[in-house]
């Protein structure tokens, strides 16, 4: 059994849609990034790459490559999963946490779990998504960013 960890953070800005776990979340801001800036999926990709000894998301999908501009992070997750499978590994479960003051993710949790499970070929119950606030502390607590691990 191998375990990996992943972390990502993106600044909240006006303009783009907010995408978390492959789900568009109604909110007045979105995340800044080269792709769709889905912090949760980026953290999951990094964790899978770590478990597989595959480096990190920036090595495989650099933000300097125009091919990844605006790409769905669901596609990045799919490509990451193929890299992991090519090394002979499979995914048993995912446990992740989203750190954000707002928006609340409760009503979107099952859709997020289903998205991740579908790509990773596990049951939705094998994907655990938690959400927490930063109690007003730091950039996340001030509503300037969202992170995931």
Secondary structure as GFF3:
##gff-version 3
##sequence-region A 1 149
A	DSSP	beta_strand	8	13	.	.	.	ID=ss1
A	DSSP	beta_strand	18	20	.	.	.	ID=ss2
A	DSSP	beta_strand	23	25	.	.	.	ID=ss3
A	DSSP	beta_strand	30	31	.	.	.	ID=ss4
A	DSSP	alpha_helix	39	52	.	.	.	ID=ss5
A	DSSP	alpha_helix	57	60	.	.	.	ID=ss6
A	DSSP	three_ten_helix	66	68	.	.	.	ID=ss7
A	DSSP	alpha_helix	73	86	.	.	.	ID=ss8
A	DSSP	beta_strand	94	99	.	.	.	ID=ss9
A	DSSP	three_ten_helix	106	108	.	.	.	ID=ss10
A	DSSP	alpha_helix	109	120	.	.	.	ID=ss11
A	DSSP	three_ten_helix	124	126	.	.	.	ID=ss12
A	DSSP	beta_strand	127	132	.	.	.	ID=ss13
A	DSSP	alpha_helix	138	141	.	.	.	ID=ss14
A	DSSP	beta_strand	145	148	.	.	.	ID=ss15
###
